[in-house]
Amino acid sequence: HNLKQSITSNLKFNKMISNTGEIPVLSGGSIDVGAIKRPTQVTSRRTKIICTMGPACWDVVNMEKLINAGMSIARFNFSHGDHDSHKACLDRLRAAANNKKKNIGVMLDTKGPEIRTGFFAHGKKKITLNKGEKLILTTNYDYLGDEHKLACSYPALTKSVTPGQAILVADGSLVLTVLSCDDADGEVTCRIENNCSIGERKNMNLPGVIVDLPTLTEKDINDIVNFGIKNNVDFIAASFVRKGDDVHKIRKLLSDNGGQHIRIICKIENLEGLQNYPEILQLTDAIMVARGDLGMEIPPEKVFLAQKYMIREANIAGKPVITATQMLESMINNPRPTRAECSDVANACYDGTDCVMLSGETANGPYFEQAVQVMARTCCEAESSTHFDSLYQSIRNSTRGRYSMCAAESISSSAVKTGIDIGAKAIVVLSESGATARHIAKFRPAMPVAVLTPSDSVARQCFGILKGCHSYIVDSLEDTDLLVQEATAEILRAGVAKEGDPFVVVCGTNYGKGATNQVKVQYVGRDAVSVGHYRNDCSIM
């Protein structure tokens, strides 16, 4: 009966569903020529955009352009730069956010553990390697290499690889096949599989190998404690998280140093992380599908499968998920993306991603503003062909099929369903920690979600990463009626609704208890007045 009901519902609404699902309905039923000709409504975008800071965009004026174009989180890549340069950039970002009155989140992306080749002899900066020749890798990192022998920074190399295994160097531009391992001398003999010229200190990947490296290096710990916590960043994107214990260690480091409010984003970048994904997902605050290194660790033709798997599981768990790497890569040098890149962004939205991320496109390219604009428009087009009412039911059914919902999650589900049933123009969430806002965002409401919170960091976190959420910082949540009255005035002022339109309010009856237990329906009325309760507003529209 339920299957028949689902099929009827999907046929009725021509829902854009994946043809990897169990319901026998072709995807794309909601798309016609009219959808292609219709102007893009950029103000309706729900998917969030993360922009990497870099020389191309890191002055105040350019950061304001990124904010206007749609940036919700600024990513600071700690693989490059020092604390002083990052702090100067952070100060400029906060000035730009304040100028634009937006709650822009700040992400510290750790460098993480790495394996690299060594330096060359005789002052050489490049060497040329020829297909079919042998190359020895030595674990003596002091060795100065040449075309016949190179140093490798991974001490356990000889114990980790076996004959026949591939080693990828310089983002896969050089492919080696292991021929033999000499543990006594710390050397691995390889065959060169392609002609290639490489420079010093290039990254190395060992596909399928469980590497014996810490998730947090000394540099990462220093960056998190002495920059991230000290400067009150909102997110730590932890590189190469491979198991649940890694999350525990990061959480303890934050807690022990006064950074327990910072959210952890686990970057899944290798096969071990994929294999332990359910455990990692349960413990983390959010996920990043880091397709760059992941494409080195698993076959590139399987990366899209990993992406769909991770996004779906995160959607069911109610954890925000970011899709990253090479989304609009060609826009580092070109003012327009390739058609394949736009399709990649749109398909990530169809998969269910909460955020999409730009790296070199904003950090290094002259077309940083255009990249964000194209990404925003593409997300909007993907969302315009999604039937959110059916999506709500799909997420709810998938969740109930997996586990019993907690009280807060059930209340949030009911709030979204109420909004659907009454045609609500917005959902207003009163939240101290942001947990209720995350539960609401999980169920993908079609209407905008306004999160009212007294916490600056929660406001940045909700606006930064939660799909469809906009945040307001308020002085207190104690006077619910006053906040609802102001929300009504703001909804009118923003043009989200007109007089008499309904909206849903989600809150707790006992302020300070940290529990959401009430869903209310309010109507926009003439008596809605602004009492100046909000500060540092982020417009609902």
SVG drawing of the C-alpha trace seen along z (x, -y; Angstrom):
<svg xmlns="http://www.w3.org/2000/svg" viewBox="-5 -49 80 57">
<polyline fill="none" stroke="black" stroke-width="0.4" points="0.0,0.0 2.8,-2.4 4.7,-1.7 1.5,-2.3 0.8,-5.5 4.4,-6.7 4.2,-5.9 0.9,-7.7 2.3,-10.7 5.4,-10.8 3.4,-10.4 1.1,-13.2 3.9,-15.7 6.3,-14.5 9.0,-14.5 12.6,-14.8 13.8,-11.5 16.9,-9.5 16.7,-6.5 18.8,-4.7 15.8,-4.6 13.3,-1.7 10.3,-3.6 9.9,-3.0 9.5,-6.6 11.9,-8.2 13.7,-11.3 13.2,-14.7 9.4,-14.7 9.2,-18.2 11.5,-19.7 10.1,-21.1 11.1,-23.9 9.4,-26.4 11.8,-25.5 14.8,-26.2 13.4,-29.5 12.3,-30.8 14.6,-33.4 16.7,-32.0 15.3,-33.1 18.6,-33.5 16.9,-34.8 15.3,-31.4 18.6,-29.5 18.8,-26.9 22.2,-25.2 25.1,-27.0 28.3,-28.0 31.8,-27.8 34.6,-30.0 38.3,-29.5 40.2,-32.6 43.3,-33.5 45.2,-36.4 42.6,-36.8 39.8,-37.7 41.1,-38.5 40.7,-42.3 37.5,-43.7 36.0,-44.9 36.4,-41.5 35.1,-39.7 32.0,-41.8 31.5,-40.8 31.7,-37.1 29.1,-37.8 26.8,-39.5 27.2,-36.7 26.2,-34.0 29.2,-33.0 28.1,-31.7 31.4,-30.2 34.9,-31.5 37.4,-28.6 41.0,-29.2 43.3,-26.6 46.1,-25.9 48.1,-23.9 49.3,-27.4 50.2,-30.5 51.1,-31.3 49.1,-32.5 49.8,-36.2 48.6,-36.2 45.5,-34.2 44.7,-36.5 45.0,-39.6 42.6,-37.9 40.2,-36.9 40.1,-40.5 39.2,-41.7 36.6,-39.0 34.9,-40.0 34.9,-43.6 33.3,-42.7 30.7,-40.5 29.9,-43.3 29.6,-45.8 27.1,-43.5 25.4,-42.5 25.8,-38.8 26.6,-36.0 29.5,-34.5 31.0,-31.3 34.7,-30.7 36.2,-27.3 39.8,-26.2 40.8,-23.5 43.7,-21.5 46.7,-20.5 46.6,-16.9 49.1,-14.1 50.9,-13.8 53.4,-11.7 55.8,-13.6 58.8,-13.0 62.1,-14.6 64.6,-17.1 66.9,-16.7 70.7,-16.5 72.9,-19.1 70.4,-21.9 67.9,-20.5 64.3,-21.8 62.9,-19.2 63.7,-15.7 62.3,-13.8 61.3,-10.2 60.8,-7.8 58.2,-5.1 59.5,-1.5 62.5,-2.5 63.0,-1.6 62.8,-4.1 63.8,-3.4 62.0,-5.0 64.0,-5.3 62.6,-6.1 65.8,-8.0 64.3,-11.5 67.8,-13.1 68.7,-11.5 69.0,-13.9 67.3,-12.3 67.7,-12.0 66.1,-10.1 67.0,-6.8 66.2,-7.2 63.9,-9.4 63.4,-10.0 59.9,-9.4 58.7,-11.0 56.7,-7.9 58.9,-5.7 56.6,-2.7 56.6,-2.6 58.3,0.8 55.8,2.4 52.8,0.8 53.0,1.6 53.3,4.9 54.5,5.9 52.0,5.1 50.5,2.2 50.2,-1.4 51.8,-4.5 50.6,-7.9 52.8,-10.9 52.0,-14.6 48.2,-14.3 48.5,-11.1 50.5,-12.7 53.2,-10.0 52.1,-6.4 54.5,-3.8 54.0,-0.1 55.8,1.6 58.2,4.4 59.9,5.3 60.3,4.1 63.6,4.2 62.6,3.6 66.3,3.8 67.4,1.0 64.2,-0.9 63.8,-0.8 60.9,-0.1 61.8,0.6 59.1,-0.6 58.4,-0.6 57.6,-4.0 54.4,-3.7 54.4,-7.0 56.7,-9.8 56.6,-12.6 58.6,-15.6 58.2,-16.4 59.5,-18.9 60.6,-18.5 58.4,-17.6 55.4,-16.2 52.5,-14.5 52.2,-10.7 49.1,-8.5 49.1,-4.8 45.6,-3.6 44.0,-1.1 46.8,-1.2 45.9,-1.8 48.7,-4.3 50.3,-4.6 50.0,-8.4 48.3,-10.5 45.1,-12.4 46.3,-15.5 49.9,-16.4 51.8,-18.8 51.1,-21.6 47.4,-20.8 47.2,-20.9 49.1,-24.2 46.8,-25.6 43.6,-24.5 44.6,-25.6 46.7,-28.7 44.6,-30.0 41.2,-28.3 40.2,-28.4 42.0,-31.7 40.2,-33.4 36.8,-31.8 36.5,-30.0 33.2,-28.2 34.3,-25.0 37.3,-22.7 37.5,-20.7 39.7,-17.8 41.7,-16.2 42.1,-12.5 39.7,-11.3 39.8,-7.5 38.0,-6.2 35.7,-7.2 38.5,-7.5 39.9,-10.3 36.7,-12.4 37.0,-11.7 40.6,-13.0 39.6,-16.2 36.6,-16.7 38.9,-16.3 41.4,-18.7 38.8,-21.3 37.1,-20.7 40.4,-20.7 41.3,-24.1 38.0,-26.0 36.8,-25.3 33.9,-22.9 31.5,-25.2 33.4,-24.7 31.8,-22.2 33.8,-19.3 33.6,-18.6 35.2,-15.3 36.8,-15.1 36.5,-11.6 39.5,-11.2 40.5,-7.6 39.1,-4.0 39.7,-3.5 37.5,-6.6 34.8,-5.2 34.9,-1.8 34.5,-3.4 32.0,-6.0 29.0,-4.9 31.0,-5.3 32.5,-8.6 29.1,-9.9 27.6,-9.1 30.3,-11.1 31.0,-14.1 29.0,-17.3 29.3,-17.4 30.9,-15.6 33.0,-16.8 33.1,-14.7 36.7,-15.6 36.8,-14.3 40.4,-15.3 42.4,-12.9 39.5,-10.5 39.9,-10.2 43.6,-9.2 42.6,-6.6 39.8,-4.9 39.2,-4.6 38.0,-7.9 35.1,-6.2 33.8,-5.2 34.0,-8.6 30.5,-9.5 29.2,-6.4 31.1,-7.3 29.6,-10.8 26.0,-9.5 26.5,-7.0 28.0,-9.6 25.4,-12.3 22.5,-9.9 23.7,-8.5 24.4,-12.0 20.9,-13.1 19.3,-10.2 21.5,-11.0 20.6,-14.7 24.3,-15.8 25.2,-18.6 27.3,-17.5 29.6,-19.4 30.6,-18.4 34.1,-19.7 36.9,-19.8 37.0,-20.8 33.4,-21.9 34.1,-24.9 37.9,-24.2 38.1,-25.8 36.9,-29.1 40.3,-29.6 41.4,-30.8 38.1,-31.3 35.1,-33.6 32.7,-30.7 32.5,-27.2 32.3,-24.1 28.9,-22.5 30.1,-19.4 31.1,-21.5 27.6,-23.0 26.1,-19.5 28.4,-18.4 27.2,-21.2 23.5,-20.5 23.9,-16.7 25.4,-17.3 22.3,-19.3 20.1,-16.5 22.1,-14.0 21.2,-16.1 24.3,-18.1 23.8,-20.9 26.8,-22.9 29.1,-23.1 32.6,-24.4 35.0,-26.5 38.8,-26.2 41.2,-27.7 38.2,-29.3 38.0,-31.9 41.4,-31.8 43.5,-32.2 41.3,-33.1 40.4,-36.5 36.8,-35.4 36.1,-34.6 32.9,-36.6 31.6,-35.1 32.3,-31.6 30.1,-32.1 27.4,-33.7 27.4,-30.7 27.4,-28.3 24.5,-30.1 22.4,-30.1 23.1,-26.4 22.0,-25.5 18.8,-27.5 18.0,-25.8 18.5,-22.3 16.3,-23.3 13.6,-24.7 13.0,-21.2 12.9,-19.5 9.6,-18.7 10.3,-19.4 7.0,-18.0 7.8,-14.6 11.5,-15.0 10.3,-15.6 8.3,-12.3 11.3,-10.5 13.7,-11.7 11.2,-10.9 10.5,-7.4 14.2,-6.7 14.9,-7.9 12.1,-5.8 13.3,-2.8 16.7,-3.2 16.0,-4.2 13.5,-5.7 13.5,-9.5 14.3,-11.3 11.7,-13.8 13.4,-16.9 13.7,-15.3 10.1,-14.2 8.9,-17.6 11.0,-19.1 9.5,-16.7 6.1,-17.6 6.9,-21.3 7.9,-20.9 4.8,-18.7 2.7,-21.4 4.3,-24.0 3.6,-21.9 -0.1,-21.3 -1.0,-24.9 1.2,-26.5 3.4,-28.3 5.6,-31.1 8.4,-30.5 9.5,-28.5 10.8,-30.5 13.1,-28.5 14.2,-29.7 17.4,-27.8 20.2,-28.3 22.5,-25.6 21.4,-25.2 20.3,-21.6 16.7,-22.3 17.6,-24.3 19.7,-21.3 16.7,-18.9 14.4,-21.3 17.0,-21.6 17.2,-17.8 13.6,-17.5 14.2,-20.0 11.3,-22.4 10.4,-24.3 9.9,-27.5 12.8,-29.6 13.9,-28.9 14.7,-31.8 16.9,-30.8 16.7,-33.2 19.6,-32.6 21.5,-34.6 24.8,-33.0 27.0,-34.7 28.7,-31.4 25.5,-29.5 24.2,-32.1 27.3,-31.8 27.1,-28.0 23.4,-27.8 23.6,-30.3 26.9,-28.9 26.1,-25.2 22.4,-24.4 20.4,-24.2 17.7,-26.8 18.5,-28.4 19.0,-32.2 20.1,-33.4 19.3,-36.3 21.2,-37.2 18.8,-38.2 19.5,-39.4 17.6,-36.6 15.1,-33.8 13.3,-34.4 10.4,-36.4 9.0,-34.2 6.0,-36.3 8.1,-39.4 10.4,-37.4 7.5,-36.0 6.0,-39.5 9.3,-40.8 9.6,-37.8 6.2,-38.6 7.3,-42.2 10.5,-41.0 8.6,-38.5 6.4,-41.3 9.3,-43.7 11.2,-41.1 8.3,-40.4 8.3,-36.7 4.6,-36.8 1.6,-39.2 -0.9,-39.9 -2.9,-36.8 -0.3,-34.3 0.7,-31.5 4.1,-30.7 5.3,-28.0 7.2,-28.7 9.3,-26.0 10.5,-26.7 10.7,-25.5 8.3,-26.4 11.0,-26.5 13.7,-29.0 17.3,-27.8 16.3,-24.1 17.7,-23.3 14.7,-21.3 12.4,-22.1 8.8,-21.0 6.4,-23.3 5.2,-23.9 2.9,-26.9 1.1,-28.3 1.1,-32.1 -0.4,-34.4 1.1,-37.6 -1.1,-40.4 -1.5,-44.2 -0.3,-44.5 3.1,-43.1 5.6,-45.8 9.4,-46.0 10.7,-46.4 14.4,-46.5 15.1,-43.1 17.4,-41.8 21.1,-42.7 23.4,-41.9 20.5,-40.7 20.7,-38.3 17.7,-38.9 15.3,-36.1 15.4,-36.8"/>
</svg>
